[in-house]
Structures are given as C-alpha cells and as structure tokens.
Amino acid sequence: MLKPKLIRITTVPLSLNVLIKGQLRFMKAHFEVLAVSSGPEEELKEVERREGVSTVQVKMTRSITTLQDLKAVWQLYRLFKKEKPHIVHTHTPKAGTVGMLAAKLAGVPHRLHTVAGLPLLEATGAKRKLLDTVEKFTYSCATKVYPNSKGLYDIILQQAYCKATKLKVIAKGSSNGIDTTHFNTEQISNNQKEVLRSQLNIQPNDFVYVFVGRLVGDKGINELVKAFTRQTGGDSKESHSEPQQSWGEGISPRTTKLLLVGPFESELDPLQPQTLHQIQNNPNILTVGFQKDVRPYLAISHALAFPSYREGFPNVVMQAGAMGLPAIVTDINGCNEIIEVGKNGLVIPVKDTDVLFEKMQQLQTDNKLYTQLQQNARPMICERYEQRVVWEAILEEYRTLGGEDQ
C-alpha cells in the first residue's frame, strides 16, 4: 500500500535543519515526505542526508516581494499538481502565505500551517495593516492552523485572524519538542568545556550569561547589553562585578561575562550604535557568531538571558533548560509558558532594562534562588517537552485528517 504524500515547506533551509530537525525522518515511516525550501542548495542537501527525504528548491524571500512571491506560488502550484500530496504543512510566514495559497489553488485536501511567531506584532501603521491582511489571507487558505503556544493561540483569536474552530495547539506547545538526550550536559566532556573556556578567556569562577539567537533589536539585545554594561561598569578593561553573595557551591565569581551566540542581521533589524560599540569594546562581552551546535556554549554558561520582544515557542529556552540552565525571559507567549517564576527561571516585562538589570543581579547574587532554579531546570523540560512526545502528537493529528477533502 502506497504511503500518503506529505510536503513540508519552510522559507529557508535553516528552519528544516534546526526548527524541525529529525521530524521529517520520523514522519518518513508513515508518509512519503518531500521537503521544500529556498536555497542555498548545500543546506537542502544536508536535509536530504540527515532526514533521508527528497528536497525541492523554490526561491522565496522573507520580505514582501510581489513578483518573486507570485513566481513562488506558481512553482509550488505546479509542484503540488505533479506530486498530488495528501497534506501540505508550512512553517514560517512567507512559506505559509505562498504555500497555503498554492495548495488551495492546486486542490490539496489538507493545508496545515504552523505559527511559530508573529513578527507583525512589532509593526505599526500602514505596514501593520498590510501584514494583518496577509496573515488573515494565509489562514483563510489553510484548513488547520497550529499556533505552537497557548499565547499565540490567544493572540490569533484576539486579532480575529481566524476562527477558533480552525486553531489547535498540539501537545503542550513547541513545533518540534526537544531531544533531551542530545541536550544534556553529560554529552559535553570536561575537556571540551575547558578548551572552550580557554579559547574565550573564561575563568573558572566567572559567572556567564548566555544568549542564543539572532543578534537583532527585537530579540532584546539592546536592553540586554545595556543591562549587562550597567552591571559590569562599562567597557573598561578593568570592569568587573562585585556580587554580595556567592553562587553555586560557595564560589564567589570574579567577573560577569555575556556570551552572545548567533549572527548579526543588520539589514533586517540593526542594533543601536551604542549597543554595537559595547559588543565590540567591552572585554566581558563575547561573540562567537552562528554555531550549528550550541550545546558547548550552554555547557560553559550559568544562566540564559533571553529578553525577546516576541516569540512563538522558543527552542533556545527549552535547550538551555535541558542543559540545566535557569533563564531570565520576557513575559511573552512561549517564554512565559516554558518558564515558571521561582521554579526554573525569572520573567520580566518586555523592553524593561531596569528590571532585567535587577534580575540579572538577583540571579547572580542569590545563591539559594540560583540553586533552586538550576535544580528544576532540566526536569521541567524533560517532563513537558520531550521531542518524541511532540512528534507523536503531530503524527496523531495527521492521522485524524483521514483521506477526505476539507
């Protein structure tokens, strides 16, 4: 018996290689799976090698480019008419818009779109109205819409993007869950950690805050760098913090450091000049760029600082928790579902540098609080977001669709 065909689409291959890593291989046992994204081709080849599925390249842009978008719709339409998939499932905004429209035009019976964030929430004026219209249009073309957090579910209803009957949060949230065997400090040897600390000039008794993600304004990098700079006294070569108490096993940290793991995206969301100055000149701010494997950097850190303005269901917060790190996050959907105040982290208002500064100080100087949050971090992630549980829930959702058109 032939397996039904499933086509998964993302705007860029990075999303296939990171956001839903491993999921296509899992689904391959139940479906004939085809992955679609834009270039570069070597990243699509990586998907083929790792997931064991075929890929197709369709050029898509992340911004509004009318002619290119229409071309993408046409290419996807032709692909769907040829492949005749039972399900088309899209992730990321642009892939959702062009993918859902093309799937509807091609008569694909089950058109699913996962919402992992709403960038438009930061837009205003005419741009916001345009993006609101595009969002509603995308959902109107879909047969089911899956917000990957309860917070996004509520926002979609509040904004009247679609009716509740079309919405569903799968499992307890997240697009892919987390492989807690892979994200485990035991996977990183002491030698690996010592070598990396030496390369970054991190001393044994330094306290390290880590951020993982794009280094852009809407990830809260301006506020994070400002709060950190206030804590450490600026970009002086002699800058250091003086905590009032010890942290962890009675060791008093000599220096506070901020480790930034991720790429700059100056063309889309540039950082403020003063932020860039601090990143370039403060010796206690360490930048390592994009890293395929973030586990070693989490393993040499003590806490995650993630003051983002908006998220869907942030993988990095789960990853850090699975690696045993408490987190400071903003009170936004996804983040405030993964982190419970006083249990596995702290929650702060969005764009509030003062509170971020206070909580960073508190986490570093309150040994009892830090130890409590650290001890709860990994167990809470394992219990709620183990990857296999999320994959099984998505598969069960596919199975409920049956073979009837909608």
JOQUIKA-V934645 format. One record per backbone hydrogen bond with DSSP energy under -1.0 kcal/mol. CO is the residue of the C=O (numbers start at 1). NH is the residue of the N-H. If there is no record, write none. Layout:
CO/NH
CO/NH
//
This chain:
4/32
5/86
5/87
6/34
7/89
8/36
9/91
11/38
12/15
13/17
14/18
15/20
20/23
22/26
23/27
24/28
26/29
27/30
27/31
32/6
34/8
35/56
36/10
37/58
40/44
41/45
42/46
43/47
44/48
45/49
46/50
47/51
48/52
54/35
56/37
65/69
66/70
67/71
68/72
69/73
70/74
71/75
72/76
73/77
74/78
75/79
76/80
77/81
78/82
79/83
80/84
86/110
87/7
88/112
89/9
90/114
92/96
93/97
94/98
95/99
96/100
97/101
98/102
99/103
100/104
101/105
102/106
103/108
104/107
110/88
111/143
111/144
112/90
113/146
115/148
118/121
119/122
120/123
124/128
125/129
126/130
127/131
128/132
129/133
130/134
131/135
132/136
133/137
134/138
135/139
136/140
137/141
144/113
145/168
146/115
148/174
149/153
150/154
151/155
152/156
153/157
154/158
155/159
156/161
157/160
163/166
164/167
166/145
170/173
178/180
178/387
179/183
182/184
184/187
185/188
189/193
190/194
191/195
192/196
193/197
194/198
195/199
196/200
197/202
203/206
207/257
208/302
208/303
209/259
210/305
211/261
214/216
216/219
216/221
217/220
218/309
220/224
221/225
222/226
223/227
224/228
225/229
226/230
227/231
228/232
229/233
229/234
236/239
248/251
251/247
255/207
257/209
258/286
259/211
260/288
261/213
263/215
265/268
265/269
269/217
272/276
273/277
274/278
275/279
276/280
277/281
278/282
282/285
284/258
286/260
294/298
295/299
296/300
298/301
303/210
304/328
306/330
314/318
315/319
316/320
317/321
318/322
319/323
320/325
321/324
326/304
327/346
328/306
329/348
330/332
332/336
333/335
334/337
334/338
335/339
340/343
340/344
344/327
345/342
346/329
348/331
349/352
352/356
353/357
354/358
355/359
356/360
357/361
358/362
359/363
360/364
361/365
362/366
365/367
366/370
367/371
368/372
369/373
370/374
371/375
372/376
373/377
376/380
377/381
378/382
379/383
380/384
381/385
385/178
386/390
387/391
388/392
389/393
390/394
391/395
392/396
393/397
394/398
395/399
396/400
398/401
399/402
//
